[in-house]
Amino acid sequence: VGPGGGGRAKQVLALARPAQLRVEVLGLLDPTVALLGTDGARYRLVRSGDRHVETGPGHDALLADVAGISLTPAEAVRVLLGAPVAPDARVSPGGAALGDGGVRALVARPDALEREALDFDAEGRLTRWALLGADGAALLEAIYTDPRPAGDGWFAHAVELRDAASGAVARLTWSRVELDPPLDDALFALPD
């Protein structure tokens, strides 16, 4: 839900590291009514209702432009897969205890003033990720709930994304999750 309103839609998401994503928004009886895809270098946005097709080079503000959530495509892939920390980030020494036996870890981004906070429950499952501004306030955050066994561990089947600047909130509930399946490169191919 953003400043411009909101709604619910069934979607099919495919995600691959580092920055490949495909989001199909399905309509009544499951026809695709919108498609956003990026192969990491380019993007394609198709809206069937007004026959709008937009393509161009990938850019960090793509998801902010389309959905009001200021995550880059690479950050969105990491956050939605439940592994939000960038590979080059540094975990700060020590952690803070949270209620109910949980722990908060702080992560420094080497190229920015922002830090990331990761909250874990007593079982070590990620419950919250936040990008913190210089004042410590959350600029972006993801709340992870409904953990279920998946693969060799757990996967949160509900994620709520919040963007403080735009006021946008996106809630995703995974009905079926398949981790590390073989994905055909054509899934992320963008026609010219």
C-alpha positions, 0 to 999 in steps of 0.5 A: 500500500503506497501513497497512491493506494493499494490492492491485492494481486496473485503473483509469480516471482522468480529470483536469481542472484545477483539481480535477476527477477521476474514478477508476473501479476496475475488477474482474474482466472490467472492471465498475466496483467503485468510483468516486470523483469530484469536480467540485471542489466536491462529491464522490461515492464509490460502492462496488458491493460493499457498495452504499455511496454517499457524497456531500458537499461537496469537502474537502482531506482527501478523498483522505486519507480514501479512499486514505491519500494527503494530497493535496488533489484539486487537488494530486492533479490537478497531481501526476498530470498531472506539473505539481505546482507550484501556480500561485501558488508562487514558485520560489526563486532558484538550484538545486542540482545532482544527480548525473547532471547533474540539477537540484533546484529549490525552490518556496516556497508563499506560504501555508504553511511547507512548500516543494516540491522538484522534481528534473529529470534531465539532459534536463529531465524531472521525476523527483521532486516532494516537499512538504517540512516545516519540517525539510526532510523529505519529507511527500509525494512523487511519483517519476516514471519511464518517460518517453515522448513525449506531446504536445509533450514527455514524460509519465511513464507511472509515478508512485509517491506516498508519504505519510510520515504515513500510510505509504501508497504508491500506484503508478500505471502509465499504459497509455494517456495522452491529454493535453488531450482534449476532455472532456464536462462530464458526465464529472465531473457528480455526480448528486444 
